[in-house]
Amino acid sequence: MSTISEAVGKNLDLSLNEPLKELVYKAFRKTIILGEIPAGQRINEKEFSEVMNISRTPIRYALQKLVEEGLVDHVRGVGIIVRGISLNDANEIYAIRKSLDVLATITAMKEMTSADFEELKFLLEETERLNEANEIDQVLQKFSDFNELIYEKSKMLRLKSIVMKLREYLVYFRDISIRSKDRRDKALNEHWLIYKCMLNQEEEQLKQLIKEHLDYSQTFILKEMEKHLNETTK
C-alpha cells in the first residue's frame, strides 16, 4: 500500500486553493492515467487514509468519481480495482478525436470572421515567442488555447465538452512528450499550417492536415505510454 501512497502523494499538490476532495481526486486520476498504479491493483480506502493521514471522506469522493469515469471498478466483495488507460483506450480516443476535430475545425473555418482569424493568428505569434524563450509550460497552455479557441468558434458546445473530456485523458502524456524542443517546433508548425488552411478555406487540405497532426501526436503518446508501462512493471 505504501507504493500507492507514494505514487499518489507525488501528484498531490496541497498548496493549490481547491477543496481537499478535488485535490485527492486529481492526484489519483493523474497517477492512474500515467500508469503509476498498475491496472489490476486494489486500492484500500482505509489503509490509504491511514498512511496519508487524510480523512476517508475526500478519498471516498475521489474513488467514486474515478468509478464514474471508468478509471477504476468497484468490485463487490473485493473493493476498488484500478482499470487505468490501456493502449487500446488511447487508440480509441484518437480515432474519435480525428473525426470530431475535423468536424469542429471545418465548422469553425466557415463561421469565423476576419477578427476571429486575427485572434487565432495573434495566439500563434504569442506561442512562437514563448517557444523561442523556452517557456515550456506556457507553450503547452497556448497549444490547449489554440484547440479550445477553434472549438469555441465552431459554436458546437456539446462537441467541445465531449472532446475536452477525451483530451484530458491524454494531456499528461502530451505534456511529457511535447517537452522536447523538436516536438514543440513541429507541433507549432502544424498549428500554423492548420491556421493557413482555415484562412484560405481549404477544406480537403485541412482534413488531411488534422489527420496527420493527430497521427503524429498519437504515435508519440503511445510511445510515452509504452515507456511508462515498462517503467512501472520493472
N, C-alpha and C positions, 0 to 999 in steps of 0.2 A: 504493500500500500504506500510505502514511503516513496516509491518510484513515481506513482501517480501524483502524489502531493508535490514532489519536486518539480515535475513537468508542468503541472497547472500553476504552481507558485511562481515559476519563471515568467509566466504570461499574465500574472495577476498584478495589475498596477493600482495600488490603493491610493495613489496620490491624485487620481482623477476625481473630479467633482461629480460623481454619479452614485446612485444607491448601491450598496454593497451587493445586493442580489444581482444587479446588472453586471457589475464587475466580475463576479464569480461566474456568471453565465458566459460572458465574453471570453474569460480566461479558459474555461472548459472547452468552449466552442473552437477557439483558435488551436488549442492543444490537440483536440481530436482531429480537426481538419488537417493539421500538419502531420498527423500520424504519430505524434509523440506519446499517445496512449494507443497501443495496437488494437486492431479490431479483435473482438472476442474477449477482451479484458473486462472483468467485472469491477464496477465502481461501488464501493461500500460507503454509503452516505454517512453512517455513524463513525466509522473509522476515519474517514476524510475530515469530518468535523473535529474530531479529537486531535488529529495530527496538525491540522491547520489552525486550530483554536478559533474556529468560526462556527457560529450557531447553525443548527441544521435547517432553519427556515430558508435562508438565502440559497443554500445548497439544494434543497428540495425544489425550490423555484427554478434554479438553473437546470437541474436534471429534467424537470417536467418540460421546459422549453425545448431541450435537446431531443426529448422523445417526440414532441410535436414536429420537429424538423426532420426526424428520421435519422439523426446522427447517433442516437443510442436507442436500444429497445428495452422496454420494461418486461422482463420475462417472469411470469408467475412462479413463485417458489424459488427463484434464483436471485432476482434483483435487476439492477441496471447493467446492461451489457453494451459495450461500445460497438457501433457499426462502422463509423468513420466514413471516409470518401475513398472509393476504390478508383483504379484507373478506368474501369468501365463507366463509373459515375462521371468522371471528368470528360470522357469521350461523349457521353450523352449530353452533358451540359453544353459542350462546344457545338454539337450538332444542332441543338435548339437555338443557341445564340447566333449561329451563322444565318439561320433563316430570319430570326427576329431582328437582328442588327441590319440586315439588308432592307427589310420592310420599313424599319424606323428611319433609316438614313435616306432612302428614296422618298419617303413621305415628307421628311423634313426638307429635303432639297427642293421639293415642289412648293412648299409652304413658305420658305424663308424669304425675307425681304433683303434689300441691299444692306440695311443696318444690321440685320442678323448675320450676314456674311462678314461684315466688318468686325462684329463681335467675335466671331469664330477665328478670324484672321489674327486679331489682337491677342487672343488666348494662345494661339500657336507661337506668335512672336515672343510672348512672355515666357512660354515654355522653353523656347530656344535660348533665351537669355539665361534662364535658371540652369539649363542643361550645361551651357558653357561655363557657368560659375560652379558647376558640380554640386548644386543644391539638390541632392537626390530625392529627399522626402517631398520637397515642393514640386519637383518634376512629376513624381508619381501622382501627386494630388491633381496636378494640371491635366495629366492623362485621363484621370477619372472625370474631371470637369469637362473635358472635350466630349466624352461619351454622354455625359449627363445633359450637356447643352444640346446635342443633337436630338436626344430623346425628348427634351423639353420642347424644341422647335417642331418636332413631329406632331405635337399636341395629342399624342396617344398615351394617356396617363396610365391606363391599365397595362399596356405593353411595357411602359417604363418600370412599373412596380414589379412585374414578372422578371424582367431582365436584371434589374438591380439585385434581386434576391439570388438569382443564379450566379451573378458576378461575385457576390460576397463569398461564395464557397471557395473560389479560386484566387481571391485577391491576395492572400498571404503568400501563395506560390508566385504570383505575378510580381509582388514586391521584392521577393528574393531574386527571381530570375532577371528582373529588369535593372538590377543594381549595377550590372556591368555597363560600361560606357558604350561599347559597341552596340549592345542590345537597345539601349536608350536612344542612341543616334538612329538606329534602324526604325524603331517604333515612331520616333518623331517624324522621320522622312515619310513613313507610311501615312501618318496623320495629315501631313501637308498634301500628299497625293489625293487622299480622300477629299480634303477641302477643295482642291482644284477641280476635281471631277464634279463635285456638288455645284460649285460656282458655274461651271460650264454646262451643267445639266446633262452630263454624260452617263446615262443610266446603266448601260451594259458594262462599261469600263468600271463603274462604281461597284457593281455586283462582284466583278472579278477581284477588284482591289480588296474589298472587305473580306472575301473568302480567303484570299492569300494572307492578309493581315492576321486573321484568326487562325489559319492553318499554322502559321509560323509560331504564333503565341501558344497554340495547343502543343506543338512539338516540344517547345521549350519547357512548358509547365509539366508535361508528362515526364520529361527527363528529371525535373526537380522532384516530382512526386516519387519516382523510382529511387532517386538518390536518398531521399528521406526514409523511404521504406527499407532500403538496405541498411541505413544507419541505425534505425530503431530495432532491426531484427538481429543485429550483430551480438 
